């Protein structure tokens, strides 16, 4: 991208910020139930807008900004849910350790089921899932470590989540 194109692109994003930032923050705050999370996601969305290629292919920058921000909000909610579920499972495991061997056996069975489900996945999907969900790394750092695009990392993580959820659901159905 040459400097003339870059300055036009930057001014477009500045105009988006001036005209739509309040609405974007309100939109994200409704989804995320947190002003700080909404501001963080909005900032990341603007950064993505600044670094995107092929700006000329976008018909409406405002629509694209809100779509990117909405997708980032969904990612943040998923990550929050996975982490809270993991924390709850850990505290539940600790409580079960104190309660009874039957509860402990059930927890071990669930963890074993997830490990088994991860082994069923292609190596890239399993690795992306572990790096993003378990280790808490963002998509950009996972993409860099795996030498993949962020889009491919998101694809692998989503597939891994769906696969693990399906396996857990199969185990829970009597």
C-alpha positions in Angstrom: 0.0 0.0 0.0 1.6 3.3 -1.0 1.6 6.4 1.3 -1.2 8.2 -0.6 -3.5 5.2 -0.4 -2.5 4.7 3.2 -3.4 8.3 4.1 -6.7 8.1 2.4 -7.4 4.8 4.2 -6.4 6.3 7.6 -8.7 9.3 7.0 -11.6 7.0 6.1 -11.1 5.1 9.4 -10.8 8.4 11.3 -14.1 9.5 9.7 -15.7 6.2 10.7 -14.5 6.7 14.3 -15.8 10.3 14.5 -19.2 9.4 13.0 -19.9 6.0 14.4 -17.8 5.3 17.5 -20.6 6.0 20.0 -23.0 3.8 18.1 -20.4 1.0 17.8 -19.6 1.1 21.5 -23.3 1.0 22.4 -23.8 -1.9 20.0 -20.9 -3.8 21.5 -21.9 -3.0 25.1 -25.3 -4.5 24.5 -23.7 -7.7 23.3 -20.8 -7.9 25.8 -22.5 -6.3 28.9 -19.3 -4.5 29.7 -18.2 -1.0 28.7 -14.5 -1.9 29.0 -14.9 -5.0 26.8 -16.9 -3.0 24.3 -14.1 -0.4 24.1 -11.5 -3.1 23.7 -13.3 -4.8 20.9 -14.0 -1.5 19.2 -10.3 -0.7 19.3 -9.4 -4.0 17.8 -12.1 -3.5 15.1 -10.6 -0.1 14.1 -7.1 -1.7 14.1 -8.4 -4.4 11.7 -9.9 -1.7 9.5 -6.6 0.2 9.4 -4.6 -3.0 8.5 -7.0 -4.5 6.1 -6.1 -5.1 2.5 -8.3 -4.5 -0.5 -10.2 -1.6 1.0 -11.6 -0.9 -2.4 -13.6 -4.1 -2.4 -15.7 -2.9 0.6 -19.0 -1.2 -0.4 -19.9 0.1 3.0 -17.1 0.7 5.5 -19.6 1.3 8.3 -21.3 -2.1 7.7 -18.0 -3.8 7.5 -16.8 -2.1 10.7 -19.9 -3.3 12.6 -19.6 -6.8 11.1 -16.0 -7.1 12.2 -16.8 -5.7 15.6 -19.7 -8.1 16.0 -17.5 -11.1 15.0 -14.8 -10.0 17.5 -17.5 -9.7 20.2 -18.7 -13.2 19.5 -15.1 -14.4 19.8 -14.7 -12.6 23.1 -17.9 -14.1 24.5 -16.9 -17.6 23.4 -13.5 -17.2 25.0 -15.1 -15.9 28.2 -17.5 -18.8 28.2 -14.8 -21.4 27.7 -12.6 -19.9 30.4 -15.4 -19.6 32.9 -16.5 -23.2 32.0 -12.9 -24.3 32.5 -12.6 -22.4 35.8 -16.0 -23.8 37.0 -14.9 -27.3 36.0 -11.6 -26.9 37.9 -13.4 -25.6 41.0 -16.0 -28.3 40.6 -13.2 -30.9 40.3 -11.6 -29.6 43.4 -14.9 -29.8 45.2 -15.5 -33.3 43.9 -12.1 -34.3 45.1 -13.3 -33.5 48.6 -16.8 -35.0 48.0 -16.7 -38.4 46.6 -14.7 -40.8 44.3 -17.8 -41.1 42.1 -17.8 -37.4 41.3 -14.1 -37.5 40.7 -14.4 -40.4 38.3 -17.1 -38.6 36.4 -14.9 -35.5 36.0 -12.0 -37.6 34.9 -14.3 -39.2 32.3 -15.3 -35.8 30.9 -11.6 -34.6 30.7 -10.7 -37.9 29.1 -13.6 -37.5 26.6 -12.3 -34.0 25.6 -8.8 -35.3 25.2 -10.1 -38.1 23.1 -12.1 -35.7 21.0 -9.0 -33.5 20.5 -7.0 -36.5 19.3 -9.7 -37.2 16.7 -9.1 -33.8 15.2 -6.5 -32.9 12.6 -3.3 -31.8 14.3 -3.7 -28.2 13.2 -7.2 -27.9 14.6 -6.2 -29.5 17.9 -3.1 -27.3 18.3 -5.0 -24.1 17.5 -7.7 -25.1 20.0 -5.2 -25.7 22.8 -3.2 -22.6 22.1 -6.3 -20.3 21.9 -8.7 -21.8 24.4 -6.5 -23.5 27.0 -3.5 -21.3 26.8 -5.5 -18.2 26.3 -3.5 -16.9 23.3 -5.2 -14.5 20.9 -5.8 -15.5 17.3 -3.0 -13.3 16.0 -0.3 -15.0 18.1 -1.7 -18.5 17.4 -1.6 -17.6 13.6 2.0 -16.4 13.9 3.1 -19.5 15.8 1.4 -21.9 13.4 2.3 -19.9 10.3 -1.4 -19.6 9.3 -3.7 -16.8 8.7 -6.0 -15.6 11.5 -8.9 -16.7 9.5 -7.6 -20.3 9.3 -6.9 -20.3 13.0 -10.5 -19.1 13.7 -11.7 -21.9 11.4 -9.7 -24.6 13.2 -10.8 -23.4 16.6 -14.4 -23.2 15.7 -14.3 -26.7 14.2 -12.5 -28.0 17.3 -15.1 -26.4 19.6 -17.9 -27.9 17.6 -16.3 -31.3 17.6 -15.7 -31.3 21.4 -19.2 -30.1 22.1 -20.6 -32.9 19.9 -18.6 -35.5 21.7 -19.6 -34.2 25.1 -23.2 -34.1 24.0 -22.9 -37.7 22.8 -21.5 -38.8 26.2 -24.3 -37.1 28.1 -27.2 -38.6 26.1 -28.2 -41.8 27.8 
